[in-house]
Amino acid sequence: MPQRHVALRLLAALTLVLSGSSAAFAWSLTMSSASRRVYLHVGNGVEAGDSGTINVVSVTVPSNQLGNGTPLAMTSNSTQSRSLQGDNYLTCPTPASQLLIGASYQRNNAGGGSAPMSATLSVSSPATLINTSGDSIPISEVSWTVSAPGSSVPNIIPAGTYNGGTQFLATIPANTYIENCHSFSYANSAVRAAGTYTATITYTVTSP
C-alpha cells in the first residue's frame, strides 16, 4: 500500500523599505550613527548589500503521523550561524534547524533631527500554504520559538504564530542592531491531502 506524505515548505523572503533614502547595508548591539539606512537579513545574508538568497524552512510529515496533533520541528537550508554585524557571535549554533534573523536602523544625530527615532520589523504571511492540486493548510499551523545563547534578551524579536496578515515584531531604536535565532514547527493538527504545500513569508524593516 503506498504511503501518503505531506511536505511543507516556507520560503523566507525579505523586504526593505526606507522612505527618502536607499537601503544598505548579537542580540542587541549599539551601532555608530551614520547616514540613514536600514539593514535586514533572514537566514543567509551578507554584511552589506543584497545576497539574493531566499532560504527554505520545511518538514515532511510521515504517513503514520498525519494529523496526530504532535507538532513537528521544521528544518532549514540556511547555513548562517554567526552574526553578520558587530562581533561575529555564534548566535545560531545549528542553522540546519534554525533561522538567524537580524535587523538594524542607523541615522545621524540620534537625539534630534527630522529622521525617525526608530524603525519597525514586521512579517507578512498568506492565509494558507497551497499545493499544486489547490489543497491548502492554514498558515497558523506554523509557529516559531526564539533563542540567543547567552543573551539576557533572547526574545528581542519575539516568538509567535503566523496569522495570514502583517504582524509587528519589534521596534528597532536608532543606531541599534537586533538579532536572534528562530526555530519553526508545524502543528500537525489535522489530516491533510498528500502533496507539497508552499508559502512565501516576507520580513520587512520600515522607516517612514
C-alpha positions in Angstrom: 0.0 0.0 0.0 1.6 3.4 -1.0 2.4 5.7 1.8 1.0 9.3 1.9 3.3 12.1 2.8 2.7 15.8 3.3 5.6 18.2 2.8 5.6 21.8 3.9 7.9 24.5 2.5 8.1 28.1 3.8 10.2 30.4 1.7 11.6 33.2 3.9 12.0 36.3 1.8 12.9 39.8 3.0 11.8 43.3 2.0 13.5 46.6 2.9 11.5 49.8 2.8 13.1 53.2 3.6 11.4 56.4 2.5 13.6 59.1 1.3 16.8 57.0 1.2 18.2 53.8 -0.2 18.6 50.5 1.7 22.1 49.5 2.5 23.9 47.5 4.4 24.4 39.7 18.6 21.3 40.2 20.1 21.1 44.0 20.7 24.2 45.9 19.7 24.7 49.7 19.7 26.0 51.0 16.3 27.7 54.1 15.3 25.5 56.9 13.9 25.6 57.1 10.1 23.6 58.3 7.1 20.1 57.0 7.4 19.8 53.3 6.4 18.1 50.0 7.3 19.5 46.5 7.2 17.8 43.1 7.3 18.8 39.5 6.9 16.7 36.4 7.2 18.9 33.3 7.2 21.9 33.5 4.8 22.9 37.1 4.2 25.8 39.5 3.6 27.2 42.3 5.7 26.1 44.9 3.2 24.0 44.8 0.0 21.6 42.2 -1.2 22.6 38.5 -1.0 19.6 37.4 -3.3 19.2 34.3 -1.1 15.7 33.1 -0.1 16.0 30.3 2.5 13.5 27.4 2.8 12.1 26.0 6.0 10.5 22.6 5.6 9.1 19.5 7.1 7.8 16.1 5.7 5.0 14.5 7.7 5.2 10.7 7.7 2.0 8.9 6.8 1.8 7.3 10.2 1.9 10.7 11.9 -0.6 12.6 9.8 -2.8 14.8 11.8 -2.0 13.2 15.2 -1.7 16.6 16.9 2.0 16.2 17.7 3.9 19.3 16.5 6.8 18.5 14.2 10.1 20.5 14.1 10.9 22.1 10.7 14.4 22.2 9.2 16.2 24.9 7.3 18.6 25.1 4.4 20.3 28.1 5.9 24.0 27.9 6.8 24.1 31.2 8.6 25.2 30.6 12.2 27.2 33.8 13.1 26.1 37.4 13.4 26.7 39.5 10.3 27.1 42.7 12.3 29.5 43.6 15.1 31.2 40.7 16.8 30.7 37.7 14.5 29.0 35.9 17.5 27.7 32.3 17.1 24.0 33.2 17.6 22.5 30.1 15.8 24.7 27.1 16.6 22.6 24.7 14.5 21.4 26.6 11.4 20.0 23.4 9.8 17.2 23.6 12.3 17.2 27.4 12.9 17.0 30.7 11.0 19.1 33.7 12.1 17.1 36.9 11.7 18.8 40.3 12.3 17.9 43.9 11.6 19.3 47.4 12.2 18.5 51.0 11.8 21.1 53.8 11.6 20.7 57.6 11.4 22.7 60.7 12.2 22.0 62.7 15.4 20.1 60.0 17.3 18.9 62.6 19.8 17.4 65.0 17.3 16.8 65.9 13.6 14.0 65.1 11.3 14.7 61.3 10.8 12.5 59.0 12.8 13.9 57.7 16.1 13.2 54.1 15.3 12.3 51.6 12.6 9.9 48.7 12.6 10.4 45.0 11.9 7.4 43.1 10.7 6.5 39.8 9.0 3.7 39.2 6.4 2.3 35.8 5.5 -0.5 34.5 3.2 -3.6 32.8 4.8 -2.6 29.4 3.6 0.1 27.1 2.3 -1.1 25.6 -1.0 -0.1 22.5 -3.1 -0.3 22.1 -6.9 -3.8 20.5 -6.6 -5.2 23.6 -4.8 -5.4 21.9 -1.4 -4.5 24.2 1.5 -3.3 24.3 5.1 -3.8 27.3 7.3 -0.6 29.2 7.8 -1.5 29.4 11.5 -0.3 25.7 11.7 3.3 27.1 11.6 4.8 28.8 14.6 8.3 29.7 15.8 10.2 30.0 19.0 13.3 32.2 19.6 16.7 31.8 21.3 20.0 33.6 21.6 22.6 31.6 23.6 24.0 33.6 26.5 21.7 36.6 25.9 19.7 38.3 28.6 17.2 39.3 25.9 16.7 36.2 23.8 13.2 37.3 22.8 14.2 40.7 21.5 12.4 39.5 18.3 9.5 37.6 19.9 8.2 34.1 19.3 4.8 33.8 17.5 2.5 32.1 15.1 1.8 33.3 11.5 -1.7 34.7 11.1 -2.2 35.3 7.4 -1.6 39.0 7.7 1.1 41.5 8.7 2.4 41.2 12.2 4.5 43.6 14.2 7.7 42.0 15.6 9.9 44.7 17.0 10.8 48.3 17.3 14.5 49.0 16.3 15.8 52.1 18.1 18.1 54.4 16.2 21.7 53.1 15.8 20.8 49.6 17.0 21.2 46.1 15.6 19.0 43.3 16.9 19.0 39.6 16.2 18.1 36.1 17.4 17.5 32.6 16.2 14.1 31.3 15.1 13.1 27.6 15.3 9.9 26.6 13.4 7.3 23.9 13.9 4.2 22.6 12.2 1.2 21.9 14.5 0.0 18.8 12.5 -3.5 19.2 13.9 -5.4 17.6 11.1 -5.1 15.0 8.3 -4.2 16.7 5.0 -4.2 15.7 1.4 -0.9 14.4 0.1 1.4 16.9 -1.6 4.0 19.6 -1.2 2.5 22.8 0.3 4.3 26.1 -0.1 4.0 29.7 1.1 6.3 32.7 1.0 6.9 34.6 4.2 8.1 38.2 3.9 10.1 40.1 6.6 10.2 43.8 6.3 12.1 46.7 8.0 10.4 50.1 7.5 11.4 53.6 8.4 8.8 56.1 7.2 
